[in-house]
Amino acid sequence: MRMLAVVALLLSSALPALAQEVGDPKKGLDYAERNCAECHAVEAADTDSTNPEAPPFQLVARDPELSDLALTVFFQSPHSEMPDLIVQGADARDLIAYIRSLEP
């Protein structure tokens, strides 16, 4: 029960900070083209990623489970299926803003 309280407290303190800082979608696209496009389809019209294991950004944008907070945590965590790419600060906010711009 304590663990749930700690997690709830952390999430509630992170949400206002995240909501206050909005990224720049154009900078997010630039970042994605430089750092993500090798594996992911990053453009709005792209439906097939060069790496079949890497979801197109269009699919990421449409996934209701991938909130801004979930993406922020994902970008700050190493993953075995991705290169050691940690996205933080303004880059993360810009990338999330770009992904959000792809939502239908």
C-alpha positions as CSV (number, residue, x, y, z in Angstrom):
1,M,0.0,0.0,0.0
2,R,2.9,2.4,0.8
3,M,4.4,1.7,-2.7
4,L,1.1,2.7,-4.3
5,A,1.0,5.9,-2.3
6,V,4.6,6.7,-3.3
7,V,3.9,6.0,-7.0
8,A,0.7,8.2,-6.9
9,L,2.7,11.0,-5.2
10,L,5.4,10.8,-7.8
11,L,2.9,10.8,-10.7
12,S,0.9,13.7,-9.3
13,S,4.0,15.8,-8.8
14,A,5.3,15.0,-12.3
15,L,2.0,15.8,-14.2
16,P,1.9,19.5,-13.4
17,A,5.5,20.0,-14.5
18,L,4.9,18.1,-17.7
19,A,1.7,20.0,-18.4
20,Q,3.5,23.4,-18.0
21,E,6.2,22.7,-20.5
22,V,5.1,22.2,-24.1
23,G,7.5,21.3,-26.7
24,D,8.0,22.4,-30.3
25,P,6.7,19.9,-32.9
26,K,9.0,21.2,-35.6
27,K,12.1,20.7,-33.4
28,G,10.6,17.3,-32.5
29,L,10.4,16.3,-36.1
30,D,14.0,17.5,-36.7
31,Y,15.2,15.4,-33.7
32,A,13.2,12.4,-34.9
33,E,14.7,12.7,-38.4
34,R,18.2,12.8,-37.0
35,N,17.9,10.2,-34.2
36,C,14.9,7.9,-34.9
37,A,14.3,7.7,-38.6
38,E,17.0,5.0,-39.1
39,C,14.5,2.5,-37.6
40,H,11.1,4.3,-37.3
41,A,8.8,5.8,-39.8
42,V,8.7,9.3,-38.4
43,E,6.9,11.4,-41.1
44,A,3.1,11.7,-41.0
45,A,2.7,10.0,-44.4
46,D,5.1,7.1,-43.5
47,T,3.4,3.9,-42.6
48,D,6.3,1.4,-42.8
49,S,9.4,1.6,-40.6
50,T,12.7,0.4,-42.0
51,N,12.9,-1.9,-39.0
52,P,9.7,-4.0,-38.7
53,E,10.2,-4.1,-34.9
54,A,10.1,-0.3,-34.6
55,P,6.6,1.1,-34.7
56,P,5.8,4.0,-37.0
57,F,5.3,7.3,-35.1
58,Q,1.7,7.4,-36.4
59,L,1.0,4.2,-34.4
60,V,2.7,5.6,-31.3
61,A,0.5,8.7,-31.6
62,R,-2.7,6.7,-31.8
63,D,-1.9,4.4,-28.8
64,P,-4.1,5.6,-26.0
65,E,-1.8,4.0,-23.4
66,L,1.2,6.1,-24.5
67,S,0.4,9.3,-22.5
68,D,2.9,12.1,-22.4
69,L,4.1,10.8,-19.0
70,A,4.5,7.2,-20.4
71,L,6.5,8.6,-23.3
72,T,8.7,10.7,-21.0
73,V,9.5,7.7,-18.8
74,F,10.1,5.5,-21.9
75,F,12.5,8.1,-23.3
76,Q,14.5,8.2,-20.1
77,S,14.8,4.4,-19.8
78,P,17.3,2.1,-21.6
79,H,15.6,-0.6,-23.7
80,S,17.3,-3.7,-25.1
81,E,15.4,-3.4,-28.4
82,M,16.6,0.1,-29.0
83,P,20.1,1.7,-29.0
84,D,21.2,3.4,-25.8
85,L,19.3,6.5,-26.6
86,I,18.1,8.5,-23.7
87,V,15.9,11.6,-24.6
88,Q,15.6,14.2,-21.9
89,G,14.6,17.8,-21.3
90,A,13.7,20.0,-24.3
91,D,14.4,17.2,-26.8
92,A,11.9,14.9,-25.0
93,R,9.3,17.6,-24.9
94,D,9.8,18.5,-28.5
95,L,9.6,14.8,-29.6
96,I,6.4,14.3,-27.6
97,A,4.9,17.4,-29.1
98,Y,5.7,16.1,-32.6
99,I,4.2,12.7,-31.8
100,R,1.1,14.4,-30.5
101,S,0.9,16.4,-33.7
102,L,0.4,13.1,-35.6
103,E,-2.7,12.2,-33.6
104,P,-5.9,12.0,-35.8
